[in-house]
Amino acid sequence: MSTRKIASRIAVALLAAAALCGESAATPSSLLADYAALAGRAPDTARGASLFTTRQGRDWSCSSCHGALPVGPGRHTVTGKPIAPMAPAANSDRFSNAAKTEKWFRRNCNDVLARECTAGEKADVLAWLMTLKP
C-alpha cells in the first residue's frame, strides 16, 4: 500500500474518531492544517484550483456541479439538486464539521477521480477554496 493511501486512511480515521468523540466542530483553517500535516507538505493553491476545475478520472470535475468559482450556488449535474456555495467565505457552514467534510470528500473524490483524494489533494483544494471571496 502506498504512503499516500496510508496517510489518507489515517486522516479519515483521525477525523472520524474526533467526530465520534463529539469533537466534530472544526474550522477550515484547522482542517487545512491537519491535511497539510498528513500530506507532509504545504498546500498548493494552484494545484487545488487545477484539481477542482479539470476533468479527472471520470467525466466530471468538481466544477461540473460546484461551478468554476464556487462562491455561488451550484447544481448537481445529474439530479439537478441545488448545492450551497463551496467557498468558506461564501458559506460559513462549509468545512465546519470534520465528519461531514470527510464524508463529502470521500463521495465527491470517488465521483470525480474514481478514488479517494489524498490528504495533499484535500489540502490543495481547501487552500484554494479559502482564497475565494464572494
DSSP file (Angstrom, degrees, kcal/mol; ACC not computed):
  #  RESIDUE AA STRUCTURE BP1 BP2  ACC     N-H-->O    O-->H-N    N-H-->O    O-->H-N    TCO  KAPPA ALPHA  PHI   PSI    X-CA   Y-CA   Z-CA
    1    1 A M              0   0    0      0, 0.0     2,-0.0     0, 0.0     0, 0.0   0.000 360.0 360.0 360.0 137.8    0.0    0.0    0.0
    2    2 A S     >  -     0   0    0      1,-0.1     4,-2.1     4,-0.0     5,-0.2  -0.260 360.0-117.4 -71.9 158.8    1.3    3.4   -0.9
    3    3 A T  H  > S+     0   0    0      1,-0.2     4,-2.7     2,-0.2     5,-0.2   0.865 115.5  55.8 -61.5 -37.8    2.3    6.0    1.6
    4    4 A R  H  > S+     0   0    0      2,-0.2     4,-2.7     1,-0.2   115,-0.3   0.919 107.4  47.9 -62.7 -44.1   -0.4    8.3    0.3
    5    5 A K  H  > S+     0   0    0      2,-0.2     4,-2.4     1,-0.2    -2,-0.2   0.912 112.6  49.0 -64.1 -41.5   -3.1    5.7    0.8
    6    6 A I  H  X S+     0   0    0     -4,-2.1     4,-2.3     2,-0.2    -2,-0.2   0.937 112.7  47.4 -63.0 -46.5   -1.9    5.0    4.3
    7    7 A A  H  X S+     0   0    0     -4,-2.7     4,-2.4     1,-0.2    -2,-0.2   0.902 111.9  50.7 -62.3 -41.1   -1.8    8.8    5.1
    8    8 A S  H  X S+     0   0    0     -4,-2.7     4,-2.3     1,-0.2    -1,-0.2   0.909 111.3  47.7 -63.4 -42.3   -5.3    9.2    3.6
    9    9 A R  H  X S+     0   0    0     -4,-2.4     4,-2.3     2,-0.2    -1,-0.2   0.868 110.9  51.3 -67.7 -35.9   -6.7    6.4    5.7
   10   10 A I  H  X S+     0   0    0     -4,-2.3     4,-2.9     2,-0.2     5,-0.2   0.917 109.4  51.0 -65.2 -42.4   -5.1    7.7    8.8
   11   11 A A  H  X S+     0   0    0     -4,-2.4     4,-2.7     1,-0.2     5,-0.3   0.931 111.0  47.6 -60.6 -46.1   -6.6   11.1    8.2
   12   12 A V  H  X S+     0   0    0     -4,-2.3     4,-2.6     1,-0.2     5,-0.2   0.922 113.3  48.5 -60.8 -44.4  -10.1    9.6    7.7
   13   13 A A  H  X S+     0   0    0     -4,-2.3     4,-2.5     2,-0.2    -2,-0.2   0.913 112.8  47.4 -64.0 -43.0   -9.6    7.6   10.9
   14   14 A L  H  X S+     0   0    0     -4,-2.9     4,-2.2     2,-0.2    -2,-0.2   0.918 114.6  45.5 -65.7 -43.2   -8.5   10.5   12.9
   15   15 A L  H  X S+     0   0    0     -4,-2.7     4,-2.0    -5,-0.2    -2,-0.2   0.887 113.9  49.4 -68.7 -37.5  -11.3   12.8   11.7
   16   16 A A  H  X S+     0   0    0     -4,-2.6     4,-2.4    -5,-0.3    -2,-0.2   0.904 110.4  50.9 -66.0 -40.8  -13.8   10.1   12.3
   17   17 A A  H  X S+     0   0    0     -4,-2.5     4,-1.6     1,-0.2     6,-0.2   0.902 109.2  50.9 -63.3 -40.5  -12.5    9.5   15.8
   18   18 A A  H  <>S+     0   0    0     -4,-2.2     5,-3.0     1,-0.2    -1,-0.2   0.905 110.3  49.9 -62.9 -40.6  -12.8   13.2   16.5
   19   19 A A  H ><5S+     0   0    0     -4,-2.0     3,-1.5     1,-0.2     5,-0.4   0.906 109.5  50.7 -64.7 -41.1  -16.4   13.2   15.3
   20   20 A L  H 3<5S+     0   0    0     -4,-2.4    -1,-0.2     1,-0.3    -2,-0.2   0.797 106.4  55.7 -67.4 -27.7  -17.3   10.2   17.4
   21   21 A C  T 3<5S-     0   0    0     -4,-1.6    -1,-0.3    -5,-0.2    -2,-0.2   0.319 123.9-103.6 -86.1   8.6  -15.8   11.9   20.5
   22   22 A G  T < 5S+     0   0    0     -3,-1.5     3,-0.3    -5,-0.1    -3,-0.2   0.633  93.8 115.4  80.2  12.6  -18.0   14.9   19.9
   23   23 A E      < +     0   0    0     -5,-3.0    -4,-0.2    -6,-0.2    75,-0.1  -0.194  27.3 122.0-106.1  40.2  -15.2   17.0   18.5
   24   24 A S        +     0   0    0     -5,-0.4    74,-2.5    -6,-0.1    -1,-0.2   0.676  41.2 106.5 -79.5 -14.9  -16.6   17.3   15.0
   25   25 A A  B     +A   97   0A   0     -3,-0.3     2,-0.3    72,-0.2    72,-0.2  -0.433  48.5 155.9 -63.3 135.4  -16.6   21.1   15.2
   26   26 A A        -     0   0    0     70,-1.9     3,-0.1    -2,-0.1    -2,-0.1  -0.895  36.1-132.4-148.6 173.4  -13.8   22.4   13.0
   27   27 A T     >  -     0   0    0     -2,-0.3     4,-2.5     1,-0.1     5,-0.3  -0.934  31.6-113.5-127.4 157.1  -12.7   25.4   11.0
   28   28 A P  H  > S+     0   0    0      0, 0.0     4,-2.5     0, 0.0     5,-0.2   0.905 119.0  52.7 -54.9 -39.4  -11.4   25.5    7.5
   29   29 A S  H  > S+     0   0    0      2,-0.2     4,-2.2     1,-0.2     5,-0.1   0.893 109.0  47.6 -65.0 -40.3   -8.0   26.5    8.9
   30   30 A S  H  > S+     0   0    0      2,-0.2     4,-2.1     1,-0.2    -1,-0.2   0.900 113.6  47.4 -69.8 -38.8   -7.8   23.6   11.4
   31   31 A L  H  X S+     0   0    0     -4,-2.5     4,-2.8    64,-0.2     5,-0.2   0.913 111.1  52.0 -65.8 -41.1   -8.8   21.1    8.7
   32   32 A L  H  X S+     0   0    0     -4,-2.5     4,-2.7    -5,-0.3     5,-0.2   0.919 109.3  49.6 -60.3 -43.9   -6.3   22.6    6.3
   33   33 A A  H  X S+     0   0    0     -4,-2.2     4,-2.3     1,-0.2    -1,-0.2   0.905 111.5  49.3 -62.7 -41.2   -3.5   22.3    8.9
   34   34 A D  H  X S+     0   0    0     -4,-2.1     4,-2.3     2,-0.2    -2,-0.2   0.934 113.1  45.7 -63.5 -46.5   -4.5   18.6    9.6
   35   35 A Y  H  X S+     0   0    0     -4,-2.8     4,-2.3     1,-0.2    -2,-0.2   0.914 113.3  49.7 -64.3 -42.4   -4.5   17.7    5.9
   36   36 A A  H  X>S+     0   0    0     -4,-2.7     4,-1.6    -5,-0.2     5,-1.4   0.903 110.8  50.0 -63.6 -40.7   -1.2   19.5    5.3
   37   37 A A  H  <5S+     0   0    0     -4,-2.3    -1,-0.2    -5,-0.2    -2,-0.2   0.918 112.2  47.3 -63.4 -43.4    0.4   17.8    8.2
   38   38 A L  H  <5S+     0   0    0     -4,-2.3    -1,-0.2     1,-0.2    -2,-0.2   0.861 112.9  49.1 -66.4 -34.5   -0.8   14.4    7.0
   39   39 A A  H  <5S-     0   0    0     -4,-2.3    -1,-0.2     2,-0.2    -2,-0.2   0.758 103.2-134.9 -75.1 -23.9    0.5   15.2    3.5
   40   40 A G  T  <5S+     0   0    0     -4,-1.6     2,-0.3     1,-0.2    -3,-0.2   0.754  73.2  75.7  75.1  24.2    3.9   16.3    4.8
   41   41 A R  S   <S-     0   0    0     -5,-1.4    -1,-0.2     3,-0.0    -2,-0.2  -0.983  87.6 -89.7-157.7 162.7    3.9   19.4    2.7
   42   42 A A        -     0   0    0     -2,-0.3    82,-0.1     1,-0.1    -9,-0.0  -0.499  51.8-102.5 -74.1 145.6    2.4   22.8    2.4
   43   43 A P        -     0   0    0      0, 0.0     2,-0.5     0, 0.0    -1,-0.1  -0.337  27.2-143.2 -67.1 153.0   -0.8   23.1    0.4
   44   44 A D     >  -     0   0    0     76,-0.3     4,-2.1     1,-0.1    84,-0.2  -0.953   7.6-164.1-122.1 109.4   -0.6   24.5   -3.2
   45   45 A T  H  > S+     0   0    0     -2,-0.5     4,-2.7     1,-0.2     5,-0.2   0.852  90.6  54.2 -65.0 -35.1   -3.5   26.7   -4.2
   46   46 A A  H  > S+     0   0    0      2,-0.2     4,-2.2     1,-0.2    -1,-0.2   0.917 109.8  47.4 -64.7 -41.5   -2.7   26.5   -7.9
   47   47 A R  H  > S+     0   0    0      2,-0.2     4,-2.6     1,-0.2    -2,-0.2   0.887 111.8  51.9 -65.1 -38.1   -2.7   22.7   -7.7
   48   48 A G  H  X S+     0   0    0     -4,-2.1     4,-2.3    76,-0.3    -2,-0.2   0.914 109.5  48.3 -63.8 -44.5   -6.0   22.9   -5.8
   49   49 A A  H  X S+     0   0    0     -4,-2.7     4,-2.1     2,-0.2    -2,-0.2   0.911 112.9  48.8 -62.3 -42.7   -7.6   25.2   -8.5
   50   50 A S  H  X S+     0   0    0     -4,-2.2     4,-1.9     1,-0.2    -2,-0.2   0.925 111.3  48.8 -64.0 -45.5   -6.4   22.8  -11.2
   51   51 A L  H  < S+     0   0    0     -4,-2.6    11,-0.5     1,-0.2    -1,-0.2   0.905 113.6  48.2 -60.2 -41.0   -7.8   19.7   -9.4
   52   52 A F  H  < S+     0   0    0     -4,-2.3    11,-2.0     1,-0.2    10,-0.5   0.868 120.4  33.9 -69.0 -38.0  -11.1   21.5   -8.8
   53   53 A T  H  < S+     0   0    0     -4,-2.1     2,-0.4     9,-0.2    -1,-0.2   0.580 100.9  84.4 -99.8 -11.0  -11.6   22.7  -12.4
   54   54 A T  S  < S-     0   0    0     -4,-1.9     8,-0.3    -5,-0.2     2,-0.2  -0.763  81.7-113.8 -98.8 136.7  -10.1   20.0  -14.5
   55   55 A R        -     0   0    0     -2,-0.4     6,-0.2     6,-0.1     4,-0.1  -0.469  44.0-176.6 -63.9 135.3  -11.8   16.8  -15.6
   56   56 A Q        -     0   0    0      4,-1.6    57,-0.2    56,-0.2    -1,-0.1   0.184  49.6 -30.0-111.6-136.0  -10.1   13.9  -13.9
   57   57 A G  S    S+     0   0    0      2,-0.1    56,-0.2    58,-0.0     2,-0.2   0.668 127.3  39.9 -64.5 -19.9  -10.5   10.1  -13.9
   58   58 A R  S    S-     0   0    0     54,-2.0    -2,-0.1     2,-0.4    54,-0.1  -0.503 105.2 -88.9-115.6-172.2  -14.2   10.3  -14.7
   59   59 A D  S    S+     0   0    0     -2,-0.2     2,-0.2    52,-0.1    53,-0.1   0.535 101.0  72.8 -79.9  -4.8  -16.2   12.6  -16.9
   60   60 A W        -     0   0    0     51,-0.4    -4,-1.6    52,-0.2    -2,-0.4  -0.650  57.9-159.4-107.6 162.3  -16.7   15.3  -14.2
   61   61 A S    >   -     0   0    0     -6,-0.2     3,-1.1    -2,-0.2     4,-0.5  -0.814  41.7-104.5-120.2 170.3  -14.7   17.8  -12.5
   62   62 A C  T >> S+     0   0    0    -10,-0.5     4,-2.2   -11,-0.5     3,-1.2   0.894 123.1  59.1 -59.5 -37.9  -15.6   19.3   -9.1
   63   63 A S  H 3> S+     0   0    0    -11,-2.0     4,-1.5     1,-0.3    -1,-0.2   0.627  83.2  81.6 -70.0 -12.6  -16.6   22.5  -11.1
   64   64 A S  H <4 S+     0   0    0     -3,-1.1    -1,-0.3     1,-0.2    -2,-0.2   0.883 115.3  13.4 -57.5 -37.2  -19.1   20.4  -13.1
   65   65 A C  H <4 S+     0   0    0     -3,-1.2    10,-1.8    -4,-0.5    -2,-0.2   0.743 134.8  44.0-106.8 -34.3  -21.5   20.8  -10.1
   66   66 A H  H  < S-     0   0    0     -4,-2.2     6,-0.3     8,-0.2    20,-0.3   0.597 106.7-115.0 -92.9 -11.9  -20.0   23.5   -8.0
   67   67 A G     <  -     0   0    0     -4,-1.5    -1,-0.1    -5,-0.2    -3,-0.1   0.111  29.3 -84.4  89.6 152.2  -19.0   26.0  -10.7
   68   68 A A  S    S+     0   0    0      1,-0.3    -1,-0.1    -5,-0.2    -5,-0.1   0.849 130.5  30.4 -62.6 -35.2  -15.6   27.2  -11.8
   69   69 A L  S >  S-     0   0    0     -6,-0.1     2,-2.8    -3,-0.1     3,-0.6  -0.864  84.7-157.4-121.5  93.8  -15.5   29.7   -8.9
   70   70 A P  T 3   +     0   0    0      0, 0.0    17,-2.5     0, 0.0    16,-1.0  -0.204  60.1 110.7 -76.8  53.6  -17.7   28.1   -6.2
   71   71 A V  T 3  S+     0   0    0     -2,-2.8    -4,-0.1    15,-0.2     3,-0.0   0.466  77.3  48.0 -99.2  -5.2  -18.7   31.3   -4.4
   72   72 A G  S <  S-     0   0    0     -3,-0.6    14,-0.4    -6,-0.3    15,-0.1  -0.712 105.8 -66.9-122.7 176.9  -22.3   31.0   -5.6
   73   73 A P        -     0   0    0      0, 0.0    11,-0.2     0, 0.0     2,-0.2  -0.303  47.7-159.1 -66.8 149.7  -24.7   28.1   -5.6
   74   74 A G  E     -B   83   0B   0      9,-3.0     9,-2.5    -4,-0.1     2,-0.3  -0.533   7.3-136.2-113.7-174.9  -24.1   25.1   -7.8
   75   75 A R  E     -B   82   0B   0    -10,-1.8     6,-0.1     7,-0.3    -8,-0.1  -0.970  25.8-108.9-148.9 129.8  -26.4   22.4   -9.2
   76   76 A H     >  -     0   0    0      5,-2.9     4,-1.8    -2,-0.3   -11,-0.1  -0.377  26.7-137.1 -60.4 130.0  -25.8   18.7   -9.4
   77   77 A T  T  4 S+     0   0    0      1,-0.2    -1,-0.1     2,-0.2   -12,-0.0   0.846  96.4  29.2 -59.9 -38.8  -25.2   17.8  -13.0
   78   78 A V  T  4 S+     0   0    0      1,-0.1    -1,-0.2     3,-0.1    -2,-0.1   0.921 130.5  30.8 -90.2 -51.2  -27.4   14.6  -12.9
   79   79 A T  T  4 S-     0   0    0      2,-0.1    -2,-0.2     1,-0.0    -1,-0.1   0.715  89.7-134.6 -86.0 -21.4  -30.0   15.2  -10.3
   80   80 A G     <  +     0   0    0     -4,-1.8    -3,-0.1     1,-0.3    -1,-0.0   0.487  49.3 155.7  78.8   2.3  -30.4   19.0  -10.6
   81   81 A K        -     0   0    0     -6,-0.1    -5,-2.9     1,-0.1    -1,-0.3  -0.395  47.5-111.7 -64.8 134.3  -30.3   19.3   -6.8
   82   82 A P  E     -B   75   0B   0      0, 0.0     2,-0.4     0, 0.0    -7,-0.3  -0.377  29.1-155.6 -67.6 147.5  -29.1   22.7   -5.6
   83   83 A I  E     -B   74   0B   0     -9,-2.5    -9,-3.0   -18,-0.2     3,-0.1  -0.992  15.3-124.2-126.9 128.8  -25.7   22.9   -3.9
   84   84 A A        -     0   0    0     -2,-0.4   -12,-0.1   -11,-0.2     7,-0.1  -0.283  49.2 -75.3 -65.7 156.0  -24.7   25.6   -1.5
   85   85 A P        -     0   0    0      0, 0.0   -14,-0.2     0, 0.0    -1,-0.1  -0.178  36.4-149.5 -53.5 145.5  -21.5   27.6   -2.2
   86   86 A M        +     0   0    0    -16,-1.0   -15,-0.2   -14,-0.4     5,-0.1   0.810  67.7  95.5 -87.3 -34.5  -18.3   25.7   -1.5
   87   87 A A  S >> S-     0   0    0    -17,-2.5     3,-1.5     1,-0.2     4,-1.2  -0.396  73.4-137.8 -64.5 127.8  -16.0   28.6   -0.6
   88   88 A P  T 34 S+     0   0    0      0, 0.0     3,-0.2     0, 0.0    -1,-0.2   0.824 102.9  59.4 -56.1 -32.4  -16.0   29.1    3.2
   89   89 A A  T 34 S+     0   0    0     43,-0.4     3,-0.2    40,-0.4    44,-0.1   0.769 111.6  40.5 -67.9 -24.2  -16.2   32.9    2.7
   90   90 A A  T <4 S+     0   0    0     -3,-1.5     2,-0.3     1,-0.3    -1,-0.2   0.574 128.0  29.4 -97.4 -12.9  -19.5   32.4    0.9
   91   91 A N    ><  -     0   0    0     -4,-1.2     3,-1.6    -3,-0.2    -1,-0.3  -0.799  62.1-165.2-151.8 100.6  -20.9   29.7    3.2
   92   92 A S  T 3  S+     0   0    0     -2,-0.3    -1,-0.1     1,-0.3    -3,-0.1   0.660  87.3  65.5 -66.8 -15.3  -19.8   29.6    6.8
   93   93 A D  T >  S+     0   0    0      2,-0.1     3,-1.3     3,-0.0    -1,-0.3   0.731  78.1 103.6 -77.2 -21.1  -21.1   26.1    7.2
   94   94 A R  T <  S+     0   0    0     -3,-1.6    -3,-0.1     1,-0.3    -8,-0.0  -0.394  94.3   1.1 -65.7 134.5  -18.6   24.7    4.8
   95   95 A F  T 3  S+     0   0    0      2,-0.2    -1,-0.3    -2,-0.1   -64,-0.2   0.809  96.2 116.2  60.4  33.8  -15.7   22.8    6.4
   96   96 A S    <   +     0   0    0     -3,-1.3   -70,-1.9     1,-0.2     2,-0.4   0.374  69.3  52.8-108.0   0.7  -17.1   23.4    9.9
   97   97 A N  B  >  -A   25   0A   0    -72,-0.2     4,-2.5    -4,-0.2   -72,-0.2  -0.952  67.1-156.4-140.3 116.2  -17.6   19.7   10.7
   98   98 A A  H  > S+     0   0    0    -74,-2.5     4,-2.4    -2,-0.4     5,-0.2   0.890  94.3  49.9 -61.5 -42.4  -14.8   17.2   10.3
   99   99 A A  H  > S+     0   0    0      2,-0.2     4,-2.4     1,-0.2    -1,-0.2   0.921 113.1  45.7 -65.5 -43.7  -17.0   14.2    9.8
  100  100 A K  H  > S+     0   0    0      2,-0.2     4,-2.6     1,-0.2     5,-0.3   0.901 111.1  53.8 -64.9 -40.2  -19.2   15.9    7.1
  101  101 A T  H  X S+     0   0    0     -4,-2.5     4,-2.6     1,-0.2     5,-0.2   0.937 111.2  45.0 -59.6 -46.8  -16.1   17.2    5.4
  102  102 A E  H  X S+     0   0    0     -4,-2.4     4,-2.7     2,-0.2     5,-0.2   0.907 111.4  53.7 -64.1 -41.7  -14.6   13.7    5.2
  103  103 A K  H  X S+     0   0    0     -4,-2.4     4,-2.4     1,-0.2    -2,-0.2   0.942 114.0  40.9 -57.5 -48.9  -17.9   12.2    4.0
  104  104 A W  H  X S+     0   0    0     -4,-2.6     4,-2.8     2,-0.2     5,-0.3   0.864 113.6  52.0 -75.0 -34.9  -18.2   14.6    1.2
  105  105 A F  H  X S+     0   0    0     -4,-2.6     4,-2.7    -5,-0.3     5,-0.3   0.949 112.3  47.8 -60.4 -46.5  -14.6   14.5    0.2
  106  106 A R  H  X S+     0   0    0     -4,-2.7     4,-1.7    -5,-0.2    -2,-0.2   0.941 116.9  41.8 -60.2 -48.3  -14.8   10.7    0.0
  107  107 A R  H  X S+     0   0    0     -4,-2.4     4,-1.8    -5,-0.2    -2,-0.2   0.945 119.9  41.5 -65.8 -49.3  -18.0   10.7   -2.0
  108  108 A N  H  X S+     0   0    0     -4,-2.8     4,-2.4     2,-0.2     5,-0.3   0.860 111.6  54.1 -72.8 -35.3  -17.1   13.5   -4.4
  109  109 A C  H  X>S+     0   0    0     -4,-2.7     4,-3.3    -5,-0.3     6,-0.9   0.909 109.1  50.1 -63.7 -39.7  -13.5   12.4   -4.9
  110  110 A N  H  X5S+     0   0    0     -4,-1.7     4,-1.1    -5,-0.3    -2,-0.2   0.913 111.4  48.9 -63.7 -41.0  -14.8    9.0   -5.9
  111  111 A D  H  <5S+     0   0    0     -4,-1.8   -51,-0.4     2,-0.1    -2,-0.2   0.897 124.7  28.9 -63.5 -40.5  -17.2   10.6   -8.4
  112  112 A V  H  <5S+     0   0    0     -4,-2.4   -54,-2.0     3,-0.1   -56,-0.2   0.902 135.6  24.2 -89.4 -45.9  -14.5   12.8   -9.9
  113  113 A L  H  <5S-     0   0    0     -4,-3.3    -3,-0.2     2,-0.4    -2,-0.1   0.586  92.8-125.2 -99.4 -12.4  -11.3   10.8   -9.5
  114  114 A A  S  <<S+     0   0    0     -4,-1.1     2,-0.3    -5,-0.8    -4,-0.2   0.785  89.0  55.8  66.0  28.4  -12.6    7.3   -9.3
  115  115 A R  S    S-     0   0    0     -6,-0.9    -2,-0.4    -9,-0.1    -1,-0.3  -0.957  99.1 -74.8-168.8 171.4  -10.7    7.0   -6.0
  116  116 A E        -     0   0    0     -2,-0.3     2,-0.2    -3,-0.1   -10,-0.1  -0.501  50.9-111.5 -74.6 149.7  -10.3    8.7   -2.6
  117  117 A C        -     0   0    0    -12,-0.2     2,-0.1    -2,-0.2    -1,-0.1  -0.499  29.8-119.9 -74.9 150.2   -8.5   12.0   -2.5
  118  118 A T     >  -     0   0    0     -2,-0.2     4,-2.3     1,-0.1     5,-0.2  -0.430  26.8-107.3 -80.5 165.3   -5.1   12.1   -0.8
  119  119 A A  H  > S+     0   0    0   -115,-0.3     4,-2.4     1,-0.2   -80,-0.2   0.877 122.5  54.1 -60.1 -37.4   -4.6   14.4    2.2
  120  120 A G  H  > S+     0   0    0      2,-0.2     4,-2.6     1,-0.2   -76,-0.3   0.901 107.3  48.9 -64.5 -41.8   -2.4   16.6   -0.1
  121  121 A E  H  > S+     0   0    0      2,-0.2     4,-2.5     1,-0.2     5,-0.2   0.908 111.4  49.7 -64.9 -41.5   -5.2   16.9   -2.6
  122  122 A K  H  X S+     0   0    0     -4,-2.3     4,-2.7     1,-0.2     5,-0.2   0.923 111.8  48.8 -62.1 -43.7   -7.7   17.8    0.1
  123  123 A A  H  X S+     0   0    0     -4,-2.4     4,-2.7     2,-0.2    -2,-0.2   0.917 111.4  49.8 -62.0 -43.8   -5.2   20.4    1.5
  124  124 A D  H  X S+     0   0    0     -4,-2.6     4,-2.1     2,-0.2   -76,-0.3   0.936 114.3  43.2 -61.8 -48.2   -4.7   21.9   -2.0
  125  125 A V  H  X S+     0   0    0     -4,-2.5     4,-2.9     2,-0.2     5,-0.2   0.936 115.9  47.7 -65.2 -46.5   -8.4   22.2   -2.8
  126  126 A L  H  X S+     0   0    0     -4,-2.7     4,-2.1    -5,-0.2    -2,-0.2   0.910 110.2  52.4 -62.9 -41.5   -9.3   23.6    0.6
  127  127 A A  H  X S+     0   0    0     -4,-2.7     4,-0.5    -5,-0.2    -1,-0.2   0.918 112.3  45.9 -59.8 -43.2   -6.4   26.1    0.5
  128  128 A W  H >X S+     0   0    0     -4,-2.1     3,-1.5     1,-0.2     4,-0.6   0.932 110.7  52.3 -65.6 -45.5   -7.7   27.3   -2.9
  129  129 A L  H >< S+     0   0    0     -4,-2.9     3,-0.9     1,-0.3   -40,-0.4   0.848 104.0  58.6 -58.9 -33.4  -11.3   27.5   -1.7
  130  130 A M  H 3< S+     0   0    0     -4,-2.1    -1,-0.3     1,-0.2    -2,-0.2   0.656  99.6  58.1 -72.3 -14.5  -10.2   29.6    1.2
  131  131 A T  H << S+     0   0    0     -3,-1.5    -1,-0.2    -4,-0.5     2,-0.2   0.645  86.9  98.4 -85.4 -15.3   -8.7   32.2   -1.1
  132  132 A L    <<  -     0   0    0     -3,-0.9   -43,-0.4    -4,-0.6   -42,-0.1  -0.508  55.7-162.6 -81.3 139.8  -12.1   32.8   -2.9
  133  133 A K              0   0    0     -2,-0.2   -62,-0.1   -44,-0.1   -43,-0.1  -0.928 360.0 360.0-119.4 144.4  -14.3   35.7   -1.9
  134  134 A P              0   0    0      0, 0.0    -1,-0.0     0, 0.0    -2,-0.0   0.504 360.0 360.0 -67.0 360.0  -18.0   36.1   -2.7
